[in-house]
Amino acid sequence: MLVIGNNSTQKHKVPFLLVLASQKAFLLMVSWK
């Protein structure tokens, strides 16, 4: 994973990607049931 930008943008970008990925995984788990 490439990190582009300074530390301030990195700190905001990483949690956003984690939340987005967790939401997609949650939706997949719900849809599979």
C-alpha positions as CSV (number, residue, x, y, z in Angstrom):
1,M,0.0,0.0,0.0
2,L,1.5,3.3,-1.1
3,V,1.3,6.2,1.3
4,I,1.2,9.6,-0.4
5,G,1.2,12.9,1.5
6,N,2.3,14.0,4.9
7,N,1.5,12.5,8.2
8,S,-1.7,14.6,8.7
9,T,-3.3,13.3,5.5
10,Q,-2.1,9.7,6.3
11,K,-3.7,9.8,9.8
12,H,-7.0,10.8,8.2
13,K,-6.9,8.5,5.2
14,V,-6.0,5.2,7.0
15,P,-9.0,5.2,9.5
16,F,-11.3,6.1,6.6
17,L,-10.1,3.1,4.5
18,L,-10.5,0.9,7.6
19,V,-14.0,2.0,8.2
20,L,-14.9,1.7,4.5
21,A,-13.5,-1.8,4.4
22,S,-15.2,-2.9,7.6
23,Q,-18.6,-1.6,6.4
24,K,-18.2,-3.5,3.1
25,A,-17.3,-6.7,5.0
26,F,-20.2,-6.2,7.3
27,L,-22.6,-5.8,4.4
28,L,-21.2,-9.0,2.8
29,M,-21.7,-10.9,6.0
30,V,-25.3,-9.7,6.3
31,S,-26.1,-10.4,2.7
32,W,-24.7,-14.0,2.9
33,K,-27.1,-14.9,5.7
